[in-house]
Amino acid sequence: MATQLKDIDALLGLTAENAGSALALAHSIENGLPVAAVDRMARAVAPNDNRFKFRLVPKATLDRRRKTKRLTSDEGNRVARLAKVYGFALSIFKDEADVRQFLERPHVMLEGKAPRDVALATGPGADAVINLLGRAAYSGGV
């Protein structure tokens, strides 16, 4: 579990001395994730889509956040939610291209929706994607 937390912290660019602890991510979100976390996640999840970051935080809002250098807790939660899904998928697939393909492809167990879209929509949606990935990890297929 601690390794997964450290991986998520690394995806988000967090370098606090307590990174990887159970509450470090929660504290980072509460205090405002750095805006750079949006760019890091967009590059990881959709490296060829320059507009993907605006699915995480709308363009006008992101422009304002760049001035303050911090995300609100709601925005940070959304970015961290995707980081958790991406990090867990990477621990299973071991290949970033395979993770991106999984996240983009509609899945029957998600009512024909792409895991990326489901994870971005709500926390329970992200949980459903993580559960799907967990099943794949223990059954040998997604």
VOSEKOL-214989 format. One record per residue (C-alpha): x, y, z. Coordinates in nm, 3 decimals. Layout:
<pts>
PT, X, Y, Z
...
</pts>
This chain:
<pts>
PT, 0.000, 0.000, 0.000
PT, 0.281, 0.243, 0.089
PT, 0.446, 0.176, -0.247
PT, 0.122, 0.260, -0.429
PT, 0.091, 0.584, -0.230
PT, 0.448, 0.680, -0.319
PT, 0.376, 0.607, -0.685
PT, 0.068, 0.831, -0.675
PT, 0.268, 1.105, -0.501
PT, 0.535, 1.076, -0.772
PT, 0.273, 1.097, -1.047
PT, 0.145, 1.419, -0.892
PT, 0.493, 1.559, -0.837
PT, 0.466, 1.566, -0.457
PT, 0.797, 1.561, -0.275
PT, 0.702, 1.615, 0.089
PT, 0.904, 1.426, 0.346
PT, 0.594, 1.231, 0.445
PT, 0.499, 1.144, 0.086
PT, 0.356, 0.796, 0.073
PT, 0.201, 0.809, 0.419
PT, -0.166, 0.731, 0.455
PT, -0.272, 1.094, 0.499
PT, -0.004, 1.279, 0.302
PT, -0.210, 1.288, -0.016
PT, -0.520, 1.400, 0.172
PT, -0.323, 1.683, 0.335
PT, -0.170, 1.781, 0.000
PT, -0.514, 1.801, -0.161
PT, -0.655, 1.997, 0.132
PT, -0.365, 2.244, 0.119
PT, -0.387, 2.271, -0.260
PT, -0.205, 2.045, -0.501
PT, 0.043, 2.229, -0.719
PT, -0.100, 2.326, -1.057
PT, 0.184, 2.129, -1.216
PT, 0.001, 1.810, -1.107
PT, -0.257, 1.880, -1.380
PT, 0.014, 1.898, -1.644
PT, 0.187, 1.585, -1.512
PT, -0.134, 1.381, -1.519
PT, -0.234, 1.509, -1.862
PT, 0.108, 1.408, -2.001
PT, 0.082, 1.064, -1.838
PT, -0.276, 0.987, -1.940
PT, -0.303, 1.160, -2.277
PT, 0.042, 1.268, -2.399
PT, -0.078, 1.344, -2.751
PT, -0.383, 1.546, -2.645
PT, -0.287, 1.901, -2.550
PT, -0.645, 1.974, -2.442
PT, -0.688, 1.680, -2.203
PT, -0.578, 1.892, -1.907
PT, -0.893, 2.099, -1.958
PT, -1.097, 1.789, -1.876
PT, -0.927, 1.793, -1.538
PT, -0.964, 2.167, -1.482
PT, -1.146, 2.398, -1.728
PT, -0.916, 2.628, -1.928
PT, -1.021, 2.960, -1.774
PT, -0.999, 2.812, -1.425
PT, -0.661, 2.657, -1.497
PT, -0.532, 2.994, -1.620
PT, -0.640, 3.149, -1.288
PT, -0.488, 2.865, -1.087
PT, -0.154, 2.909, -1.262
PT, -0.135, 3.254, -1.099
PT, -0.200, 3.116, -0.750
PT, 0.001, 2.798, -0.823
PT, -0.247, 2.582, -0.627
PT, -0.562, 2.387, -0.705
PT, -0.872, 2.393, -0.491
PT, -0.944, 2.078, -0.294
PT, -1.218, 1.978, -0.541
PT, -0.984, 2.021, -0.838
PT, -0.702, 1.843, -0.659
PT, -0.932, 1.559, -0.563
PT, -1.025, 1.511, -0.929
PT, -0.661, 1.504, -1.037
PT, -0.563, 1.270, -0.752
PT, -0.855, 1.040, -0.835
PT, -0.719, 0.997, -1.186
PT, -0.365, 0.950, -1.048
PT, -0.489, 0.665, -0.826
PT, -0.656, 0.491, -1.119
PT, -0.358, 0.546, -1.347
PT, -0.109, 0.431, -1.081
PT, -0.307, 0.116, -1.003
PT, -0.343, 0.035, -1.372
PT, 0.031, 0.085, -1.421
PT, 0.103, -0.157, -1.136
PT, -0.103, -0.417, -1.322
PT, -0.014, -0.354, -1.687
PT, 0.349, -0.246, -1.628
PT, 0.340, -0.045, -1.952
PT, 0.219, 0.314, -1.993
PT, 0.090, 0.257, -2.347
PT, -0.118, -0.040, -2.226
PT, -0.255, 0.170, -1.940
PT, -0.357, 0.449, -2.177
PT, -0.521, 0.198, -2.411
PT, -0.716, 0.047, -2.122
PT, -0.827, 0.390, -1.997
PT, -0.946, 0.504, -2.340
PT, -1.126, 0.190, -2.456
PT, -1.496, 0.152, -2.365
PT, -1.550, -0.140, -2.130
PT, -1.858, -0.358, -2.105
PT, -1.835, -0.374, -1.723
PT, -1.854, 0.007, -1.717
PT, -2.172, 0.022, -1.924
PT, -1.972, 0.073, -2.242
PT, -1.794, 0.381, -2.107
PT, -1.420, 0.442, -2.115
PT, -1.256, 0.388, -1.774
PT, -1.094, 0.731, -1.798
PT, -1.434, 0.899, -1.836
PT, -1.586, 0.700, -1.551
PT, -1.293, 0.779, -1.321
PT, -1.307, 1.150, -1.400
PT, -1.682, 1.176, -1.342
PT, -1.705, 1.083, -0.972
PT, -1.524, 0.918, -0.683
PT, -1.751, 0.613, -0.697
PT, -1.677, 0.593, -1.069
PT, -1.305, 0.585, -0.997
PT, -1.372, 0.314, -0.737
PT, -1.555, 0.109, -1.001
PT, -1.255, 0.135, -1.234
PT, -1.017, 0.035, -0.954
PT, -1.241, -0.262, -0.871
PT, -1.238, -0.363, -1.237
PT, -0.859, -0.342, -1.238
PT, -0.843, -0.544, -0.917
PT, -1.048, -0.818, -1.076
PT, -0.812, -0.817, -1.371
PT, -0.509, -0.840, -1.145
PT, -0.641, -1.149, -0.973
PT, -0.813, -1.319, -1.266
PT, -0.555, -1.252, -1.535
PT, -0.756, -1.030, -1.772
PT, -0.947, -0.706, -1.807
</pts>
